[in-house]
Structure formats: structure tokens, C-alpha cells
Amino acid sequence: MAMTRDHIIKEIKKQFNKSTTGFLTQLDFIAKTNISKGTIRYHFGSWNEALEAADVDDPELKSVRANGTLEVSDSELLNDLYLLYQETNKEPNEYLIKTRCRFPSRVYKRKWGTINTAFLEAQKLYSVEKSVEQLLENTNVQISKSLETISTLETNPMNQIKTQSPNGKASTSHTEVKSAPAPTYMHAGAKNKIIFGEPIHFRGVTYGPTNEQGVLSLFSMVSAELGYNIERIQNVFPKGEAKRCFDRENNWWEHVRIEFLYKSSEFYTRGYDLQGCDLVVCWIHDWDACPIEIFDLSAFVKQAQ
């Protein structure tokens, strides 16, 4: 099922009504619906324009878009700016604010002159708080390591503790030796078994992917309806390159570097370069803190069925 403009508007209204905060960010919307940022840009141009099309802006945001007035505290504005920095690991700019921030850039310019000045103020307010949190986290890590060391000394029979005996001679005490669990063996035929993914019955495909090659194959089936033209596939990182339509009205396209993975967390465990990739397409999204745009293929398949 192709993702239409009306369907996205319907989903925006649905998620906005479920929100308990009175607003809906693009990041929250993508996480809850798995409608990609590229699809939103393809149909609306930007997240703010999508909100306007769905007519779900709260009165304050409608006011600021209409006449530039907004009754909101400086701390709330700066908090949104600093959260944007934490989520993207990039200094806020016009594009990031337009696509991910609650408030338009002109509000920050009116109050602080430039976006950079506003961001410096946000850092002054929240970087100290973050430093304290980091200090506490590091302290907890050190305590945890100390406890692990103590536990190892108590349970590992190879660790010997030298003590001073009453007669002045050094003595060595050993802890109790615990037997290791019995090893598990597989019969020879088990290595040759063919593994199938979960049943999906999606457009002629019976089972879901079990590796990144399967993810690539399945994504290529739906790439056109998502607004992607795949141009190149290779065996090295990033494995794919494509053009993505981000402005349907003007028919403007952008270059996108894509990495195909079974699990999104593999991007981190393999040590891939964040600067070398624009989009991760995965079957299982298990890395909530991922700073790169994610397309959860399994969620899309379930939604499209």
C-alpha cells in the first residue's frame, strides 16, 4: 500500500490526539508510525507544513506562524534547542529547526539575534546540568567496577589472596572451586539447517529477512513507492546509494547514502562512521539512541498489510 498524503494526515491527527504533552514532534511521530522523514518531506516539504496540513497545531504555534507572537518562556525555547542538539549531535541550524523543532527559527532570531547565540545560551543553561549527570554516571560506573572486582576475588578460584599469618609468614588462601557448566554440542547436521524468518506473507514473500541481504531485497521491492530511486548497491559501507524526492511540488531530489542492516544496533557494534551514512534500513530497530535516520522495515510491512 503506497503511503498517501491523506494517510499521513490521518496518522498525524491520530498521534496528536494521543499525545499528553499538547504537541507532536517529528521524531515522536516517526517512532510511533514508522513513516519516514523522507516520506513526510516528499508529501509536505517539511514537518511544520505537515502539521499545518493536518491542522493540529496548538493555538500558540498557530499564532507564531501567523503573526510571529508566542507566549512561551525562554527556558522552554532553549530547552527545545538543546534537546535538538542532543538528539542529532549537531549544532542547531535553520534546516534542523524547521524539520525537528517545535518552534520556528524566527522566534529564536527575534529573541537572541541569531540561532547560534540562542544555542550558546542553551548550552549555558543545560550543559552544567548535563555535566553533573555525567559525573554521577561515571561515579556509578566506578562503583560497579569495584563491586565486580570484589565479586571476582570472592568467586574465582584462580585468584589467590595473600595474608599475614600470626607467626609472620605469608600464607595463601584459595576460594572454593565451582564446577563449570557442561558444554553444549550440536550434531553435524544442525550446521546445515536453513533458517527462515518470521512469516510475513507480504507481496509474494512468505518469510521475513534473517540478514542484511534479505533487508536489501525487501526494501528494493517498496523503494519506489517510498520515493527512492536506488542507483547503486555495493559490498562495502555504505551498501546503497539512492535519490530521494523531498519536495514533490518542485520535484526536487536529494542524494542519500543507505546502510542495510538486520539490526540497527549493528551500525554501532561494527563501528561504522556516522558521517558516511544518511539512512539505516533495518528489520529490527533496537538502537533507540541512534543519531541517524532509521527506516524500520518490519514495522512498515506490518502497517502496509
Stockholm file with secondary structure:
# STOCKHOLM 1.0

chainA/1-305         MAMTRDHIIKEIKKQFNKSTTGFLTQLDFIAKTNISKGTIRYHFGSWNEALEAADVDDPELKSVRANGTLEVSDSELLNDLYLLYQETNKEPNEYLIKTRCRFPSRVYKRKWGTINTAFLEAQKLYSVEKSVEQLLENTNVQISKSLETISTLETNPMNQIKTQSPNGKASTSHTEVKSAPAPTYMHAGAKNKIIFGEPIHFRGVTYGPTNEQGVLSLFSMVSAELGYNIERIQNVFPKGEAKRCFDRENNWWEHVRIEFLYKSSEFYTRGYDLQGCDLVVCWIHDWDACPIEIFDLSAFVKQAQ
#=GR chainA/1-305 SS CCCCHHHHHHHHHHHHHHCSSSCCCHHHHHHHHCCCHHHHHHHHSSHHHHHHHHTCCCHHHHHHHHHSCCCCCHHHHHHHHHHHHHHHSSCCCHHHHHHHCSSCHHHHHHHHSSHHHHHHHHHHHHHHHHHHHHHHHHHHHHHHHHHHHHHHHHHCTTCCEEEECTTSCEEEECCCCCCCCCCCCCCGGGGGCCCCCCEEEETTEEECCSSHHHHHHHHHHHTTTTTEEEEEECSSSSCEEEEEEEETTTTEEEEEEEEEEEETTHHHHTTCCGGGCSEEEEEECCCTTCCSEEEEHHHHHHHHC
#=GC SS_cons         CCCCHHHHHHHHHHHHHHCSSSCCCHHHHHHHHCCCHHHHHHHHSSHHHHHHHHTCCCHHHHHHHHHSCCCCCHHHHHHHHHHHHHHHSSCCCHHHHHHHCSSCHHHHHHHHSSHHHHHHHHHHHHHHHHHHHHHHHHHHHHHHHHHHHHHHHHHCTTCCEEEECTTSCEEEECCCCCCCCCCCCCCGGGGGCCCCCCEEEETTEEECCSSHHHHHHHHHHHTTTTTEEEEEECSSSSCEEEEEEEETTTTEEEEEEEEEEEETTHHHHTTCCGGGCSEEEEEECCCTTCCSEEEEHHHHHHHHC
//
